[in-house]
């Protein structure tokens, strides 16, 4: 009986929380094709099986992402052509670069790969492997692309996961953070230039009307970082100015870079 191989994909997560500055981003050791792709039966089966597992555990179902699908299909094709099971094939970019080239933007990513006789066997073995199972049931992920390509030794399968992130411009970022502060009773200054300059330079000395300031980087703007929340609770400020600037994040990892000036 043929020996089928299954590989585990791990995570490397970096989180920096210096005083008055919050930086949160994720890195992990992702491809392209043109023209819309059509899911084959094996890919549909793996997608449905994955979401059944998540729903059974009380997790949200993952959304199908075309950019991740594109990256996964290209990687599966390369593995099948080389008859090789690897997360990074010879002369191939790393995962984050492959996903970025396909058009994805993300804060967390992961990948499962396997070769087996059929989709059902592959799914079952993934679920029996702690690392693969962790990816499938990771609550941080909201999107997935799955590819399955028949090769000489069997079905080469790839699951590319991500927590997808919206590609917001500077003004959109400022509007979102300003709304969070306004909901906490702050009057928001419409002139953001001073805060933008502070965001770019990472330097500003409180003086004049400005009583205090904070800088942070985040991958999610749906809530304020805890450091900002503590500042709001501890100081009697009632007015704020929000400025955003471009982050120097690598590959497709999305990070929002924000300065908040308090008055």
N, C-alpha and C positions, 0 to 999 in steps of 0.2 A: 504494500500500500504506500502511496506517495506521501512523503513528509511535507506538510504545508507549513509555511513560516508566518509568524505574526510578530510585529515589532511594537514596542511601547514608546510612546512619545511623552517626554517630560516637560515641565515648565520651569522657567527661570523668571522670577518676579522681582522687580526692584521698586522699592518705595522709600522716598526720602522725605523726612518731615523736620527740616530745620526750623528754628524759632521764627515766627512771623512769616514763614514761607512754606507752602505746601506743594510738594512735587510728587505726582503719582503717575507712573507709567509702567507699561509692561513690555518686556521683550521676550522673544522666544525664537529658538531656532526651529513654502509658500508658492503665476504662470499665465499664460495668456493664450488666446486664440481669437479669431475674429468671428463674424457671423453667429447668430443665436444658436445655442446648442439645445438639443432635445434629450430629455432624460430617457434612458433605456429602462427595461423592466427591473434589472438588478439595482440600479440607482434608486428607483422609486421604492423598491422593497426595503432597502437599507434606510431610506429616509423615513418611511412609515414605521419601521421597527424601532428606530431611534426615538421618535416622538411618542410611541406607545410606552417605552421605558420611562421617559421623562414624566409623562402624564400620570403614570402609575405611582411615581414618587412625589406627586404634587407639584411638579415643576412646570413652567411654561413650555409649550412646544416651541421648537426652533423654527424660524422663518427660513425659507429657501432663498439663498442669495446667489444671483447670477454671476457676480464677480468671483465668489468663492468656488462656484461650480466650474467656472472657466479655469481657475488655477488648479483645482483638483483633477479635472479631466486631463489637462496637459501633463500633470505629474504622473498620473496613472498610465497615460500613453507612453511616456518616456520609460517608466519602469517596465512596461510590457515589452517595448522594443528592445531594451537592454537585457530583459529577463533578470532584473535585479531589484531587490526590495530594500530601498533606502529612503530616508527622509531628504537627503541631499545627494543627488546623483553627480557623477563627474561632470565638471563644467556647468553645473546648474546653480543658480542663486539659492540663498537660504530662504526659509519659509516666509519671513516677513517681506523679503524683496519680491518673491513670486506673487504673493497676495497683492502687494502694492502695484506691480506691473499689470495685474488683472483689473485694477481700479478700486480695490477695497480700501476703506479707512476703518481703523479699529483701535481699541485700547487693550484688548486681550486676544490672543490667538492660540490655537492648538491644532494638532493634526494626529489622526490615527491612520495607519496604513496596514495592509495585510494582503496575503495571497491565499486563496482557498478554492475549493471546488465550486461553491455557489454562495449567494448572498446570505442565505439563512445560516450556513455554517460559519461564515465570517462574523456575522452579527453575534452569534452565540459565543464564539471564542473571545470577541472583544468584551462582551459582558462578563466573561469569566476572568478576564485580566484586570487587576486593580487599576492600572494606569489608563487603559483604554476606557474602562467603565467610568473612571473619574472624569475623563473628557466628555463622555456622552451625557453624564448627569451633572455637569458643572453648571451651577445656577447663574454664573456670570455671562455665559454665552447666550446670545439671542439669535444668531444666524449660523447657517451651515451650507456648505456645498459638498456634494458627494459624487464621486466618480467610480465607475467599475468597468474595467476594460479586460477583455479576454486575451491572455497571452499563452505562451507555450506551456508553462507550468500550472496554469489555472487562471482564476479571476483576480486581477490586481485591483484592489479597492483603496480608495482614499476618502477620508472625511476631513475637511478643513473647517474649523470652527472659528467664530469670532464674536466678540462683543462689538458690534458695528457702531460707528460714531458718525454723526452728521458733520459735514464739511461746512462749518459756519464761518462767515467773514467777521472782521473785527467789530463792526457795528452790531451784528446779530448777537455776538457774544456779550457785548456791553448791555444790550437790551435785556437779555435773559438774566444776567446778574443783577442789573438795576431793579428788575421786577421782584427778584427774591428779597432784596433789601427793602423795597417799597412795601412789600407784604409784612415787614417787621416794623413798619412805622417810619422809615426814613424818607426824608425829602431828597429827591435825586436831582443833582445839578445837571443841566443839559449840556454844559460846556465840558467836554471830556479831554481837551487837549493837554491840560496839566497832568491828568492821570495817565494819559497815553505816554507822555514823555517819561514819567516816573516808571511806567511799565517797561519801556525800552531800556532805560539806563540802570534800572534796579537801584537807583539812588535818589533820595529826596529827603530833605531835612524838614521836619514839621516847623512851621512858622507862619505868621500872619493868621489867616483864617484856618489853615490846615492844622489840626490838633494831633492827628495820628494817621498812620498809613499801613497798609498790608499788601503783600504780593503773594500770589499763589499760582500754581499750575495744577490743572486737573484734566481728567479725561471725561468728566461728567459734570455738566452744569445744571443738573436738575436740583441739586442741593448745594448749600454753601459748605465749604470745608469746616471742620470742627474748630480749627484755630480762629476762623472768622466769627463763628457763632460765639465762642468764648469772649472775643473782643466786644461783640455787641452786648453781651450780658453784663460785662464788667465795667463798661464806660457809658457815660450819659450823652453820647453823640446822637444828633437828630438829623444830620444832613450828611450826604455822601456823594462822592464823584467816582464813577467807574471808568477805567480805561483798559483797553485790551491791546495786545501787540502780538506779533507773530512769534511762535515758538520754534526752536531749532530741533524739533523732534526728528528722529530718523525714520526712514522708510515710510510706511503708511500709518505709523502710530500717531494718533491724533492727540494733541495736548493743547489745552487752552491756557493762555498766559494772561493773567488779570492783575491789575492794581486797583485798590480801593482806598481813596482818601476820605478821611472822616473830619467833619467840621463840628 
